[in-house]
Amino acid sequence: MRALISVSDKNGVVEFAQQLRSLGWEIIATGGTMKLLRDSGLEVINISDVTGFPEICDGRVKTLHPKVHGGLLARRDDESHLAALKENEIEFIDMVCVNLYPFRQTIAKPDVTMEDAIENIDIGGPSMLRSAAKNYKDVTVVCDPADYAQIIEEIKATGNTTIETRLQLSAKAYTHTAEYDSMIATYMRKAAGLNEKLFLEFDLVQGLRYGENPHQQAKFYGSAEAGSFSLANAKQLNGKELSYNNIQDANAALSIVREFDEPFCVGLKHMNPCGAAIGKDVVDAWTKAYEADKVSIFGGIVAVNREVNREAAELMKPIFLEIIMAPSFSDEALEVLSTKKNLRLLQVDMSKDDSVVNQYVSVNGGLLVQDLDKTTATVTADMCVTEVKPTEEQVTDLNFGWRVVKHVKSNAIVVVKDGHTVGVGAGQMNRVGSAEIALKQAQAAGFTEGLVLASDGFFPFDDTVTLASQYGVTAIVQPGGSVRDEDSVNKANECGITMVCTGMRHFKH
């Protein structure tokens, strides 16, 4: 039995080759792999001794040879194949252990050149993997060091790998080469300015009990390039497994948290914030967010951008929550919260990197792709379009409301007072309907003076301004851009309300 080993990832390969040799296998190797194995005291056959041809073109050509691919592809149960091998003095190769040049790591370097990328495109490796995978009935193909142990165990037990294992390894090899080719194609198409195809790579994070409803099956896949504020690389510290709806809601909460640098907390239900607040610390932010809507937060999700300490944990514990997310939890906080066995505690990277740039939304028979909405205009006093100018305190609240309303389902209205939400109107078919919901919620909570209102889209009529004036709103932030902007500005002037227009809308469907 003969194995051809040529790996870029050399973790565990020496031990693997040693085990194969001890089981009577011959080892063929190339370049750096051959040197490593020989330096480790193993008897290794040089690939050039098999092909009768030297490595050429700086190692670009070394395994692309009939004595390699004939030895891999020949069917052991086909007499004509066996005769062809005998006639051409080709011996079987029973195992290929190959992983590929580090293309992903190369193109991830900030100073990578096209020349560097090209030199890290593996040609011989994928060819050997595909040949071995095609002939899995007779050949074992290995591309992942994690499989070394199982392979050795099976060879020790039966003299070879099982046909079931070889089929699984074949599928794994084709997946490996498909991902590799997809990476290269994506890189080259971007360099060439082509966008006629879209290849996406996602790995299974976990199976889910069901989807949005119990009769729907679902799985959660994560991108290999998942960045910060992502559940794909979050660490679960407590609680039962996440559900489909948990993941949707938690993702929405993390998108809101991303907007804030100061201590911030958001409570969220059904993809919309029910309470959000900035504070002097995590305890203050939680308290304000909870007080904003004590009813809706029941069974909701909470996200904060500071470590959860014992004091915050003690305040959160009595409330029925599905998930609490934070960059970290103190040992004392974990001690308090982990007594609730079903409460999911998620430690999430909140470092604000910009590696994730696209948003994907499936539609029947297709996929929508857009830039992730990461840009939020800072509200300033010079954006004011009314006679009454905003105070510093109002500008602070206008900025807070503007960052929150961006993440509320359109049509969206958020009412704010002193750095926390007091009313949220979401997803109505007309803007004044959303405003009415938010303003009545604020009034019911006792907030009737000095309110700030934020709208994700412009006002097509002055009715929202009229309504706002009746509920104690003194400042409004909206994108502007309606052909009837003047109507709303005039109404604001008439009511003594300051209005700023950011010039940027944030629809969220």
Buried (B, 14 or more C-beta within 10 A) or exposed (E): BBBBBBBBEBEEBBBBBBBBBEEEBBBBBBEEBBEBBBEEEBEBBBBBEBBEBEBEEEEEBBBBBEBBBBBBBBEEEEEEBBEBBEEEEBBBBBBBBBBBBEBBEBBEEEEBEEEEBEEBBBBBBBBBBBBBBBBBEBBBBBBEBEBBEBBBEBBEEEEBBEEEBBEBBBEBBBEBBEBBBBBBEBBBBEEEEEEEEEEEBBEEBEEBEEBEEEEEEBEBEBBEBBBBBBBBEBEBBBBEEBBBBBBBBBBBBBBBBBBBEEBBBBBBBBBBBBBBBBBEBBBBBBBBBBBBBEEBBEEBBBBBBBBBBBBBBBBBBEBEBBBBBBBBBBEBBBEBBBEBEEBBBBBBBBEEEEEBEEEEEEEEEEEEEEEBBEEBBEBEBEBBBBEBEBBEEBBBBBBBBBBBBBBBBBBBBBBBBBBBBBBBBBBBEEBBBBBBBBBBBBBEBEBBEBBBBBBBBBBBBBBBBBBBBEBBBBBBBBBBBBEEBEBBBEBBBBBEBBBBBBEBBBEBE
